[in-house]
Amino acid sequence: MDFDMMVGGMTWAQAGDLARSLEASGFSGMLFTETGTTPWMQIAAAATAAPGLEFSTGIAVAFPRSPMISAQIAWELALNTRGRFRLGLGSQVKGHVVRRYSSTFDKPAPQMRDYVQAVQACLRAFRGEEKLSHEGPYYNLSYLPAAWAPSRHDHEDVKVDISAVGPHMCRMAGELCDGIHVHPMHSLTYIENRLLPAASEGAAKAGRDVMDVDLMVPVFAVPGDTAEERERLVQRARTQISFYGSTPNYAFQFDDLGFEGVTAQLGQLMKAGDVAGMADLITDEMLEHFALVKPWDDMADALLDRYRGVASRVITYLTAEDIRRNPENLPRWGEIASAVRAG
């Protein structure tokens, strides 16, 4: 099982410096988010600085970009990282796609299906397997003159992953994609009882084994040997879980665990602007499901116990900010990374 760090919003120099530190400390790779900055140049800087790490986007926003653009970027990064890049795509929510990007957002699962198939058609054309010809309900691509086709290279098996939460997207990922970016707010109950059964249905439809679909799993990992040492990251985990949990579509995450009505309460507090009250609703019992709060020496075993045989990669959600605040903790995170990889 690989061990990555979730990062984003850095300068190129910061990305390179952090990548060198992570490679030396025993991490497997870096997952770059797309929020206020795009991930591509940060990945290029990090990959140049740390040739042993693996890189992914988690996630790059799909719909505002042409599938051709996404395929070209992935192709270029695969070449220049020598095959150490995976393209992770996600739909984002309608408000961002329509109001921030001024792009089309229809029904996200069918639109993402068409988008992924269009990206894969581009990649097949780049590999010379077939002429570019994709006709779908949202995307149509049929023109790739030789002068405009990217050059062939030795790392053409570009992995395409998507973020998936609900059954429609999970089934589609199982059918079409190389991997699934699991939502950071998840429990093992959700993965075992909802995500994997849906992904298995999709995989079976395509004649695949669901075990061939990699799961990339972000984790709210909070290490520390005392309650005081853990306090800040525990509060960050509560705050982030409460933010995600206020989304009506994620209410089942609480309901399945017996915490009915929490999403509605969180929604009311969010409307009132009571961020502290939202975090206070996330109890210790909830944290046991949605986070891992352990002493330093127990964290690697806890990650392996929960995710061994489930996750291809675990991705620490809070580590980057912990290291920014406490740079002396990097070697301890590196020990966890090495132990998880060895396990």
C-alpha positions in Angstrom: 0.0 0.0 0.0 1.4 3.4 -1.0 1.5 6.4 1.2 1.0 9.9 -0.4 0.5 13.4 0.9 -2.3 15.7 -0.3 -0.9 19.1 -1.3 -1.9 22.1 -3.3 -1.7 25.8 -3.7 2.1 26.1 -3.7 4.7 28.0 -5.7 6.8 25.9 -8.0 9.8 26.4 -5.7 7.7 25.2 -2.7 6.5 22.2 -4.6 10.0 21.2 -5.5 11.4 21.7 -2.0 8.5 19.7 -0.5 8.9 16.9 -3.0 12.6 16.5 -2.2 11.8 16.3 1.5 9.0 13.7 1.0 11.1 11.5 -1.3 14.0 11.6 1.3 11.5 10.8 4.1 10.0 7.7 2.6 6.7 8.9 1.0 5.4 7.3 -2.1 4.0 10.3 -3.8 2.0 13.5 -3.9 -1.6 14.1 -4.7 -2.3 17.6 -6.0 -5.7 19.2 -5.5 -7.2 21.9 -7.7 -8.8 24.8 -5.8 -7.3 28.3 -6.2 -4.5 27.1 -8.4 -4.1 24.5 -11.2 -2.0 21.5 -10.4 0.0 21.0 -13.6 3.1 23.3 -13.1 3.3 22.3 -9.4 3.5 18.7 -10.5 6.1 19.5 -13.1 8.3 21.2 -10.5 7.8 18.5 -7.9 8.6 15.7 -10.4 11.7 17.4 -11.6 12.9 17.8 -8.0 12.0 14.3 -6.9 12.3 11.7 -9.7 11.3 8.8 -7.4 7.9 10.0 -6.3 4.6 9.3 -8.0 2.1 12.1 -8.8 -1.7 12.4 -9.3 -4.4 15.0 -9.4 -7.0 14.6 -6.8 -8.9 15.9 -8.5 -8.5 18.0 -11.6 -11.8 19.6 -12.5 -13.0 18.0 -15.7 -15.9 19.8 -17.2 -14.3 23.2 -17.8 -11.6 21.6 -19.9 -11.9 20.0 -23.2 -11.2 16.2 -23.0 -8.5 16.8 -25.5 -6.7 19.3 -23.3 -6.9 16.9 -20.3 -5.6 14.0 -22.4 -2.7 16.1 -23.8 -1.7 17.3 -20.3 -1.8 13.8 -18.9 0.2 12.5 -21.9 2.9 15.2 -21.4 3.2 14.6 -17.7 3.4 10.8 -18.2 6.3 11.4 -20.6 8.2 13.7 -18.3 7.6 11.8 -15.1 8.5 8.5 -16.9 5.1 7.0 -16.2 4.8 8.2 -12.6 1.6 10.3 -13.2 -2.1 9.4 -12.9 -4.9 11.7 -14.2 -7.6 12.0 -11.5 -10.7 13.8 -12.7 -13.8 15.0 -10.9 -17.0 16.8 -11.7 -16.9 19.5 -8.9 -20.3 20.9 -8.0 -22.7 22.9 -10.2 -22.0 26.3 -8.6 -18.3 26.1 -9.3 -18.6 24.7 -12.9 -21.3 27.1 -14.0 -20.6 30.3 -12.0 -16.8 30.1 -11.5 -15.8 28.4 -14.7 -18.7 29.4 -16.9 -19.0 25.9 -18.3 -21.7 23.3 -18.9 -22.9 21.2 -16.0 -25.8 18.8 -16.8 -26.3 15.4 -15.2 -22.8 14.8 -13.6 -22.7 10.9 -13.9 -23.6 10.7 -17.6 -21.5 13.8 -18.4 -18.5 12.3 -16.6 -19.0 9.0 -18.4 -18.9 10.8 -21.7 -15.9 12.9 -20.6 -13.9 9.8 -19.5 -14.6 8.0 -22.7 -13.6 11.0 -24.7 -10.3 11.3 -22.8 -9.6 7.6 -23.3 -10.4 8.0 -27.0 -7.8 10.7 -27.2 -5.2 8.5 -25.5 -5.9 5.6 -27.8 -5.4 8.0 -30.8 -2.2 9.3 -29.3 -1.0 5.7 -29.0 -1.8 5.1 -32.7 -4.4 2.4 -31.8 -7.2 4.0 -33.7 -8.3 7.2 -35.5 -9.7 9.8 -33.2 -13.5 9.2 -33.2 -15.6 9.9 -30.2 -19.3 10.9 -30.6 -21.1 11.3 -27.3 -24.0 13.3 -25.8 -21.7 16.0 -24.5 -18.3 15.6 -26.4 -17.5 15.0 -30.0 -13.9 14.6 -31.2 -12.9 13.5 -34.7 -10.0 15.7 -35.9 -6.4 15.0 -35.0 -4.0 15.7 -37.9 -0.6 14.1 -37.7 1.1 17.5 -37.2 -1.1 18.2 -34.1 -0.8 14.7 -32.5 1.6 14.5 -29.6 4.7 12.5 -30.1 4.8 8.8 -29.0 6.8 7.9 -25.9 7.6 5.0 -23.6 5.0 5.7 -20.9 1.7 5.6 -22.8 -0.4 3.6 -20.4 -1.8 6.7 -18.7 -4.1 5.8 -15.8 -7.4 7.7 -15.7 -9.2 7.8 -12.3 -12.3 9.7 -11.1 -13.7 10.8 -7.8 -16.9 8.9 -7.0 -19.3 8.9 -4.0 -22.8 7.9 -5.1 -23.8 4.6 -6.8 -24.0 5.9 -10.4 -20.5 7.4 -10.4 -19.1 4.3 -8.5 -20.6 1.9 -11.1 -19.2 4.0 -13.9 -15.8 4.1 -12.4 -15.8 0.3 -11.9 -16.7 -0.1 -15.6 -14.4 2.5 -17.2 -11.7 3.8 -15.0 -8.4 2.7 -13.6 -9.1 3.9 -10.1 -11.4 5.7 -7.8 -10.6 8.7 -5.6 -12.6 8.0 -2.5 -14.2 11.0 -0.7 -12.2 12.2 2.3 -15.3 11.9 4.4 -15.8 8.1 4.4 -16.1 5.2 6.8 -15.1 1.7 6.2 -18.8 0.8 6.4 -19.4 3.1 3.4 -16.5 1.6 1.4 -17.5 -2.0 2.0 -21.3 -1.6 1.8 -21.8 1.0 -0.8 -18.7 2.0 -2.9 -17.2 -1.5 -3.6 -20.6 -3.2 -4.4 -21.4 -0.5 -6.9 -17.9 -0.5 -8.4 -18.1 -4.3 -8.6 -21.4 -4.0 -10.6 -19.7 -1.7 -13.1 -16.6 -3.9 -13.3 -18.6 -7.0 -14.0 -20.5 -5.2 -16.8 -17.1 -4.6 -18.4 -15.8 -8.1 -17.7 -13.3 -6.8 -15.2 -12.4 -7.6 -11.6 -13.1 -4.8 -9.1 -9.7 -5.6 -7.6 -8.2 -4.2 -10.7 -9.7 -0.8 -9.9 -7.3 1.1 -7.6 -8.8 2.9 -4.6 -7.0 6.2 -3.6 -8.2 7.0 -0.1 -7.6 10.3 1.6 -7.5 9.9 5.4 -7.8 12.3 8.3 -4.8 10.9 10.1 -4.2 12.7 13.4 -1.1 11.4 15.2 0.2 12.6 18.6 1.1 11.1 22.0 -1.0 13.4 24.1 -4.4 15.0 23.7 -2.7 18.4 23.7 -0.5 17.4 20.9 -3.4 16.1 18.8 -5.8 18.9 19.7 -5.2 21.2 16.7 -5.5 18.5 14.0 -8.4 16.9 15.8 -10.2 20.2 15.6 -9.3 20.5 11.9 -10.6 17.1 11.3 -13.9 17.9 13.0 -14.2 21.1 11.1 -13.6 19.5 7.7 -15.8 16.6 8.4 -18.6 18.9 9.4 -18.2 21.0 6.3 -18.4 17.9 4.0 -21.2 16.4 6.1 -23.4 19.5 5.7 -23.9 18.4 2.0 -27.4 16.8 1.7 -26.1 14.2 -0.8 -23.7 12.9 1.9 -26.4 12.5 4.6 -26.2 8.7 4.2 -22.6 8.7 5.5 -24.0 9.6 8.9 -27.3 7.7 8.6 -25.6 4.4 7.8 -23.6 4.6 11.0 -26.7 5.4 13.2 -26.1 9.2 13.3 -29.4 10.2 11.7 -30.2 13.8 11.2 -26.7 15.1 11.6 -26.5 16.5 8.1 -29.7 18.6 8.6 -28.3 20.0 11.8 -25.0 20.8 10.1 -26.9 22.6 7.3 -28.8 24.8 9.7 -25.6 25.7 11.5 -23.9 26.5 8.2 -26.7 28.8 7.2 -26.2 30.6 10.5 -22.5 30.9 9.9 -21.7 28.9 13.1 -18.6 27.0 12.0 -17.6 26.2 15.6 -21.0 24.8 16.3 -20.7 22.6 13.2 -17.4 21.2 14.4 -18.8 20.5 17.9 -21.5 18.3 16.4 -18.8 15.8 15.2 -18.4 13.6 18.3 -15.5 11.4 19.3 -17.7 8.4 18.2 -18.0 9.9 14.7 -14.3 10.6 14.6 -13.6 6.9 15.1 -15.4 6.2 11.8 -14.2 9.2 9.7 -10.7 9.8 11.1 -7.8 8.0 12.7 -6.6 9.6 16.0 -3.6 7.6 17.3 -0.3 7.9 19.0 2.6 8.3 16.6 3.9 4.8 17.0 0.4 3.3 16.5 -0.6 5.2 13.4 1.0 3.0 10.7 -0.6 -0.1 12.2 -3.9 1.6 12.4 -3.8 2.6 8.8 -2.8 -0.9 7.7 -5.5 -2.5 9.9 -8.2 -0.3 8.3 -7.1 -0.1 4.7 -4.9 -3.1 3.9 -6.6 -5.0 1.1 -8.9 -2.1 0.4 -6.7 0.9 -0.6 -4.0 1.0 -3.2 -2.9 4.3 -1.9 -3.6 6.1 1.4 -3.3 9.9 1.2 -2.9 11.9 4.3 -5.2 14.9 4.3 -3.8 17.0 7.1 -0.1 16.2 6.9 1.0 19.2 4.7 -0.4 21.7 7.1 1.0 19.9 10.1 4.5 20.0 8.6 4.2 23.6 7.7 3.4 24.4 11.4 5.7 21.7 12.9 8.5 21.0 10.4 10.2 18.8 13.1 7.3 16.3 12.6 8.4 15.4 9.0 10.7 12.5 10.1 7.9 11.1 12.2 5.5 11.2 9.2 8.2 9.6 7.2 8.4 6.7 9.6 4.7 6.2 9.2 5.1 6.3 5.4 7.9 3.8 5.4 6.0 1.4 7.8 2.8 1.6 5.7 4.7 0.9 2.5 6.6 -2.0 4.1 3.3 -3.4 5.5 
